[in-house]
Amino acid sequence: NAHIKMSQQVLGKLRVDTLGLLKIALPISIGTFVQFLVVLTDNYFLARVGESAINGAGNAGLTYLTFGMVIFGSATGIQILVARRHGEGNDAMQIRTGRMGWVINLGMGVIMLGILLILNLGFLGGLISNEEVREVFEQYLGTRIWGFIPFGITFAITAYWTGLARTQLLLAVSLTTAFTNLVLDYLWIEGNFGFEAMGHIGAARASLTAEITGLVVAVALMLKVEPRFFKLPKRPDGEVIRAWWSISGPLMGQLLITVGTWTSFFFFVEKVGSTELKISHIGRNAFMLAFVVASGIAQTTRTVISQLIGSGRNSELISVVKRLGLINIIGVLIMTHGFILYPHTIASIFFDDPLDIESMAKTFYTLFIAVIGFSIATLFLATLEGAGGTKRAFIIEIIAAGCYICAASYLTSEYNGQYFSIEVIWRVEWVYFTLIGIGSYLMLRNGKWKKGLESLSEVKE
């Protein structure tokens, strides 16, 4: 009876009307938008340093992000588990999951650091044909990879908050990290206010320092709101680890493949030409405008779906997903309308040559269709993941990624001494999101997901 009473008290806190969903999603999206502004500022300063700086640092940043997806996948599993325990009103398992989660993510960070230290001894750089770009890539990555450790712990903390739908706490961490990065970029890249101009190394050091600062803020906040979080168990918690692996294992593989294939796309494009690579990196950053909205909605979807299933509120699931889908589409259209309404104006910010501006504008047209597919596909996929169907999501990802690699390889190959134009090459995104959307829809169509595809409640408590 006490357990049921606690569960009822917890359930009353989760609002799934439009305003309630926005209160969960907006702090995540605002934090992501702030990070987008930081990336945009990074590119602005690096573009002033030179084309090799923005291209080398851009590829290195994508490589870091690719391996960071293993950590993010681990954290997403923690989020889903915490949300399910919270929905069940099981406070003991909720805090046990959080405690073990940050230890696991710390270990993941150390492993990723070790792997990239080895790969950066020449293997990854060898994939880049331009010597100047390769030199920037290796130097930037050599500094950036030390961020895996603070990155890992911070994501475990924010995953716990997201699982509880306390996303306002994330905003403080995001704003601190972004502001630190922004200021240090200004000081260290070009050497303003008497600091030494360090170029791409300054950008890497700024990002690393910002991540450490974000971790300090996250730990301070967690000590205030949930001091039990850092009380380590006497021994590894096998029950939590098994549940974590069941959910996070497929997610880590899925996200590693997702971003890994996207990163490989830029290595393919690098062989087409330096200008095409620059257009692609700008396109990647522009794509983040859609990600600002979609990431907030996806994280909200995983939390809400998992909590509702855990609490037995299955009848509300369809209406909630529809509501989230409408918010997602409207938000993405607001953020990316410039891709279709004034692409030349945006392109002229980054290029002076009329031919380059025209090429960038045409790429924005391609991107607009891609982000619409992205907004639909990610909602379906997040719904499947929130229900615990991470193994099914992994299967979908493998199929879509395989087709993506084949399409990217074909579109960046030389035929009769010529390459496809960059706006055509970017149509590979259409292939990917179409397959993700169709695959996720087919997995959800039978309705079994509404009962929880992978029963987290079966783990011994």
N, C-alpha and C positions, 0 to 999 in steps of 0.2 A: 504493500500500500504506500509505503514511504517512497519507494522507487517510482510508482505511478504518479504520486503527487508531485515529485520533483520534475518528472517528465512533462506534466501539464504546465507547471510554472515556466519551464524552459520554452515550451511550444508557444506560449503567449507572447514571447518576445520576437518571434519571427513573423514579419509582415510580408505578404506576397502581393499586395496591391501595387499599382504602378509607383506610387510614392515610396513605398517600402523597398521595392527593388532598386529604385534610383538611389536611395540612401546607401545601399550596399555597393552599387556599381560606380557611382560618381567619384568617391575617393580613389578607387583603383584607376579609373580613367584619367582623373586629374593628375595623379601621380605619374601615369604613363605619358601624359601630354607634356608634363614638365621634363621628363626624361627625353622626350622627342625634341624639345627645344634645346636641350643640352647637346644632343647629337647634331642637330642642325648648326648650332654654334661651333661645335668641333669641326664640322665640315667647312664652315665659313673660314675659320682661322687656318685650317690645313690647306684649303684651296689657295689662300694667299701665300702660303709657304711654297706651294708648287703642285703640279699634277701628280708627280710621283708620291708626294706626301699623302695626299688624299686617297690615292689608289692603294698604296701599300698599307697605310693605317686602316683603310676600309676593309681590305681583305683580312688583315690581322684581327680586327674587331669582330668580323663574322666568324673567324676560326674560334676565337674566345667564346663567342655566343654559342657556337655549335656544341662545344664541350660543356659549356655552362647549362645546356639543356638537360644534361643528365641530372644535375643538381635541381633544376627547376622541376623535372619530372618526379624526382624524389619528394620535393616539397609539395607538389600537387597531390600526390598520394596521401601525404600527411594531412593536407587540407580536407580531402574527401573523408578520410577516417575520422578526423576531429569533428567534422560536420555531422557525420552519421552518429557518433557517440553523443554529441550534443543534442541531436534530435531525439535520441533514446532517453535522454536525461541521465546518462551514465557518466557522472563527473569523474569517477576514479579512472576509468579507461581513457577518458578524454585527456586528463593531465598526464597519464602514463604515455600516451601516444605523443604528446608534445615533448616530453622530456627525452624520450628515446629518439624522437625525430631530429632534434638539433645535434645529438651525438652522431647519428647516422650521416647527416648532411655535412658535419665537420669532416668525417672520414671520407665522404665523397669528394669534398674540396681538396683534401690532401692527395687523393688518388689522381684527380684531374690535373693537379699541378705537376705531379711526377710524370704523367704521360706526356704532357705538352713540353716539359723541360727536355725530354728525350727527342720528341718529334721536331723540336725547333733547332736541333743541332745540324740541320741541313735538309732533312726529308721534305718538310712542308715548303721551305723556300725553293727547293728544286722544282716545284710545280709551277713556279712563276718564271716566265721567259725574259721579262725585262729586268736587267740587273739593278737599276736604281730602285724600282718598285720592290724587288726582292730584299734589298738591303734595309729599306724602311720597314718592310713586313717583319723581318726577323728581329730588328731592334725594338720595334713597338711591342711585338708579342712577348719578347723576353722580359719586359717590364710588366706588361698587363696581366700575365698569368698568375702573379702573386696575389691577385684579387680573389682567386677561387676560395680561399679560406674564409675571409669576411663575407664574401658572397654567399657561401654555403650556410653559415650560421644565420645570417640575416634573413635568407629566404625561408628557413625553418620557422623562425619567429613570426614572420609575416604570414606564412601559411597557417599557423595556429590562429592568428587573429582573423584571417579570412574565413576559416572553417567555422568560427563563432559569429561571423557576419559583423565583426567589429572593425570594419575597414577604415574607419576614421583614423585609427592609429597608424595605418600604413602611410597616410598622407604626410605625417610629421617626418617619417624616415625618408620618403621620396623627396620632399622639399629640401631637407637638409643635404641629402646626397647631391641633388641637382644644383643647388646654390653653391656648394663647395666646388663642384666640378666647373661650374660656369666662371667663378672668380679665378680659380687656378688656371683655367684655360687662358684667360685674358692676361694673367701675369706671366705664365711660363712659356706659352707657345711663341709669342712675339717679343717677350721681354719688356713688358710695360712696367711703369713705376720703379724702374731701376733694376728689375730682375733680369737675369741672364735669359736671352732668347734660346729656347731649347727645341723649337720646332715640334716634330712628331713625338720625340721623347717627352717633351713637356706635356703633350696631350695624354700620353700613356700614364705619366706620373700623376697628373691631375685626376684621372679616372680612378686610379688605385687609391689615392688619398681620400677621394670622395666616398669610395666603398667602405673604407675603414671608419670614416666619420659616421656613415650611415649605420654601421654595426654598433658603434658606441651609443648612438641615440636609441636604436632598437633595444639593446640590452637594458639601458636605463629605464625605458618605458615599461619593458616587461617586468623588471624588478619592482616597479611601482604597482602594476595592475595584476600581476600573477607571480609572486616571488617563488612559488612552488615549482615553477617551470625549470629552474636551474638546479633543483635538488636531484643529483644523479642517483640512479638506482644502484643497489649494491652489486648487481650482476646484470648482464644483458637481458633485457625483457623479451624472452622468446616469443610470447604470445603477440606482442606488438610487432616484433620484427617479421613474423610470419604474415600477419595481416598487411603490414607495410609492403612486403615484397609482392604479395598477391596483387595489390593495386599499383604500386609504384614501378615494379619491374617492367611490365609492358609499357607504362607511360614513359619511362626513361628511354627505352628502346625506340618508342614512337617519336618522341621529341628530338632525340639524337638524329634519327633518320630525316625528320622534317627539316630541321635547320641545316643538317649536313648536306642534304641535297640542294638546298637553297644556296649554301655557301659554295658548293661545287659549280653552281651556275655562274658565279662571278669569276671563277678560275677558267671556265669555258670562254666567257666573254673577253677575258684579258687577252686571249690569243687572237680575237677578232680585231681589237684595236684599243688604243689608250682612250680615245674620245668616247668610244662605245662603253668602256668600263666606267668612265666618269659619269656618263648619262645613267648607267645602271645603278651606280651608288646613290646618285641623286634620286632616281626612281625608287630605290629601296627606302630611302629616308622619307620620301613622299608617301610611300605605302604605309609608313608608320602612323599617318593621320587616321587611316582606317583602323589600324591596330589599337590606337588609343581607345576607341569606342569598343571594338570587338573584344579586347582583352578584359575590360571591365565587365562586359556582359558574360563572357565565357567563365570567368572566375565566379561571378555571381550565380551563374547557372549551375556550376558544379556544387557550390555550397547549398543553394536552395533545394536542388533536386535531391541531394544526399540527405539533408535534414528532413525534408518532407517524407521521403521513403522511410527513414529511421523512425519518424513519429507516427507513421501510418496514415498520413494525409494524402493518400494516393489519388483521390478524386480531384485534387487541385492541380495536378501535374500538367495536364494538357493546357489548361488556361494560362498557367504561369509561363510555359514555354512560348505560347503565342504572344503573350505580353512582352516577354523578353525579346522575341524576334522582331516585333514592331519597333521597340525602342532601339534595337540594334540597327535596323535598316535606316530609320530616320537619322540616327546619330552619324552613321557612316556617310549618308548623303550630305549632311550639313558639313562634315569635315572635308569631304573630297569633291565638292561641287566645282571647285576651281579646275579640276582635271579636264572637265568637259566645257566649262563656260569661258575660262580665260587662261588656257594652258600656255599661250605664248608669253603672256605677262609674267607668269611664274618662271618660265624657262629663261627669260631675259635677265633674271636675277643672277643666274649662274653662268650664262654664256654671253659673249659679245658677237660672235660670228653668226650671221643670219641662217646659215645652213645648219649649224649646231642647234640653234633655237628651234628651227623647224623640226629637226629630228627629235629633240626633247619633247616638243609639243605633241607630236604624233605618238610618242611613247606614253604620254599622259592619257591619251584616248584609250590606248590598250590597257593601261592601269585602271581606268575607271570601270571597265567591264570586269576586270579581275577582282577589284575590291568588293563589288556587289556579290560576286560568287563567294568571296572570302567570308563576308558577313553571314551568308546563309549556311555555308558549309561548317564554319566554326561553331555556330549555335547547335547544329545537329550533333556534331562531334562532342561538344561539351556536355550535352544532355546524356549521351551514351556513357561518357566517362563518369559523370556525377552519379549515375545509376550503378556504377561499379563495373561497367563493361569495358574495362581498359584493354583486355586481351583482344576483344573484337575490334576496338579502335586501332590496335597495333596491326592487325591483319589488313585493315583498310589502308593504313599508312604505308605498309610495305608495297601493296599493289600500286597505290597512287605515286609513291616515290619512284618505283621502278619505271613506270611510264614517263614520269617527269624527266628522269635522267636520260632516257632514250630520246625523248623529244628535244631536250636541251642539246644533247650531243649532235643530233641531226641539224638543228637550226643554227648551230655555231660552226658547222663544217663548211669548208670552202668547196664551191662548185663552179667549174669553168673559170677559175681565177677570181671569183667574187663570193662575198658573204651575203647572207640575208641582212636586211636593214635591222637596226636595233629594235624598232617598234614591232617588227615581226617576230624577232627572237623572244621578246617578252610575252608573246602569246602562249608560251609554255605554261604560264600561270593559269590560263584558262583550262588547260588540260588537267592540271593538278586539282584545282578547286572543284571542277566538275566531278571528278572521280571521288574526292572526299565527300562531297555533298550527297551523291547518289549512294555511295557505300554506307554512309551513316544513316540515311533515310531508310534503306532496305533493312538495316539492323534494328531500327526502331519501329518499323511498320507493324510487326506482330503484337506490339504492346507489352511484351514480357518485361521490358525495362522498367515498367511502372511498379514492379514488385522487387526490383533490385536484381540485376543480372548476376552479380556475384554477391552471395549472401554474407555480408560482413558480420551479421549478428551471430553466425555460427562459430565465430572464434571464441574459444573458451575464455570466460571472464572470471 
